[in-house]
Amino acid sequence: MSYISFVKGQLINLEFSLSRELVRSNRSGGYSSTTIAGCNTRKYHGLLVVPQPWFDHDNHVLLSSIDETIIQHDEQFNFGVRMYPNGVFDPKGHKYLREFYTEPIPRLIYRVGGVVLSKEMIFAENESRVLIKYTLLDAHSKTILRLKPFLAFRNVHQLSKANINLNNKFEETQNGKSWQLYSGYSRLYFQLSKESEYTHIPDWYYNVEYIREKERGFPSHEDLFVPGFFEVELKKGESVIVSAGLEEKQPSTFIRQFTTESNKRTPRNNFENCLINSAEQFIVRDKKKAEIMAGFPWFGTWGRDTFIALPGLTLLRNAEADFKAVIDTALNTMQGPLFPNIGHDNKPDFSSVDAPLWFFWSMQQYALLKENHAEIWKLYKKKFQLILNGFKQGTDFNIRMQDNGLIYAGGTGMALTWMDVVSNGKPVTPRTGLAVEINALWYNAVCFALELAQKAGDKTFINEWKSLPEQIRSSFVATFWDSKKGYLADCVNGNEVDWSVRPNMLFAVSLPYSPLEDDMQNKVLNIVRSELLTERGLRSLTPKDVNYHGVLQGNQQERDQAYHQGTVFPWLIAPFCASWLKLHGKSGVSFVEEIYHGFEPAILEAGIGNISEVYDGDPPHDARGGISQAWNVAALMTVKKMLDDMNENKSK
């Protein structure tokens, strides 16, 4: 039995099976994603979703789905599943589902009458190609497999509609056909591993409904184009592989490629391996650059997310080359002391005050692991100084160091911290001024730079910066700490002090260099534990606050209002556990183990084998947002490393 598996009763229950999704990406940034029942519920779903960089910097859905039909004795049994308005499903192929496994790759078993069909799916690691293997496990008479491709050829954020501009002509290819529905798009090559019969019947399927888009208040109906269908006879025990890609390939290579790709996958046979498997999917790399995809299915590259997730996704998998490549790519995108928050080649947005400071933290984790401080200083000194001097002297977005050593940032309409949602042109959580985690990160960055300079013997830098940490520390405590309240202010802007209980204060405890005394750290940690900690991470706001939203749902504006007002973020569990172990040592291990293992059920919900973007603040803490998020996976891998280190020290 596979570690992740589902049975008939779960699969035919669409409320269950449509709430569980699959995603697999490759190094080009493309992906394949659908539900475990094979019914697309999002506009972002598709079997072949790939970049078309000459159009834009987004992915595009080329192959939306494939309907499989088994034909015996002139009877047809369609295994496809699609939803239409008013809750209508046609066809209803889910009723034939019997089993679902993830080992070594996703596998579905269908049964109808005496026919048992296996369907296995794999997305190629280094090319834009999905391979689907059908195996006739059992049959008592002649069996025909009919395959009907549904094409979209559109941006992932849009929906296709029937039109007269579509090119419905095909070109011959080995054991298949190819289509290019619109000028400029890559051709889609649809090939089988054995010869088949193709019937060309161009047709539109109207008003396919995506229920998740409907729930989110977005347009949710699409017209999909079906050019025709393929038929191939299968004998008991025989397999056929379907390849859908951007280049023609020799059908004789499909079986070998399918086996090779399958063998490369990290098995999802336990919780830890599921995290490792998931972590591998966020790395996008080619000859010129390497980046971190912040999440799937709709996130791109985000500077802040990159530096927070990078050590966990790479160093903890012994992928140092990936770590360095991502760092070097990011450094090439800088504008002054700032990194792009979102975007890169296409009008990047640099409005992130914390991304440069998280860069220091990311390099700090590298130094802790490799113990190569002098080498790091030699290689990255200029970039470190560029950021530090830029913050000290002042840069864009009113980011500047005050006379007391603290960092001020922002202004009207700006949202520069990780709580950056803007709704109707206004930040939902305006944090202009002195934000607590920004200044904790600033203190940590300056101290870390001095540590590197000390190891490298750089006296000039040391003499210039050595007096600043104590000034920052003193100003930090005077500005943010209230002994009566027993915790830190979230943001201070002149005489305006925001005492909202948020997780941001936690970074003044978790970072390697803390400006707080031990007693202060304990009090901060205790209030975070009592008011923000849940089984899925930390709430972004205490439930005691009048602005708290316990459920993240509704249209775009309603979700924006709730996103940082109580919604749970799993990535914050890493700084919480780091703080807990820092203050409690070996006696805190059992509690952190409980937190870590408490996440295990999450990989059977929403994104299978993945950790979702966010969760509701209120129990039962349902999954929301994207189905796989980089910094969440990295956080749990980091917690596992903390536990391993603590347990290793115990045994010594």
Secondary structure, DSSP 4 states (H G I P E B T S, - for coil): --SSEEEHHHHS-HHHHTTEEEEEE-TTS-EEEEETTS---STT-EEEEEE-TTT-SSEEEEEEEEEEEEEETTEEEE--EEEEGGGEEEEEGGGGEEEEE-SSS-EEEEEETTEEEEEEEEE-SSSSEEEEEEEEEE-SS-EEEEEEEEEEEEETTS-----SS----EEEETTEEEE--STTSPPEEEEESS--EEEEEEEEEEEEE-HHHHHTTS--EEEEEEEEEEEEEE-TT-EEEEEEESS---GGGHHHHHHHHHHHSPP-SSHHHHHHHHHHTTEEE-SS-EEEB-EESS--BBHHHHHHHHHHHHGGGT-HHHHHHHHHHHHTT-BTTB--SB-SSSS-B---SSHHHHHHHHHHHHHHHH--HHHHHHHHHHHHHHHHHHHHH-BGGGBEE-TTSPEEB--TT---SS---EETTEESS---BEEHHHHHHHHHHHHHHHHHHHHHT-HHHHHHHTTHHHHHHHHHHHHHEETTTTEE-SEEETTEEE----GGGGHHHHSSS-SS-HHHHHHHHHHHHHHTEETTEEESS-TTSTT------SSHHHHHHHHTTT-EEGGGHHHHHHHHHHHHGGGGHHHHHHHHHHTGGGGGSEETTS--SEE-SSTT--EES-SEEHHHHHHHHHHHHHHHHHHHHHH-
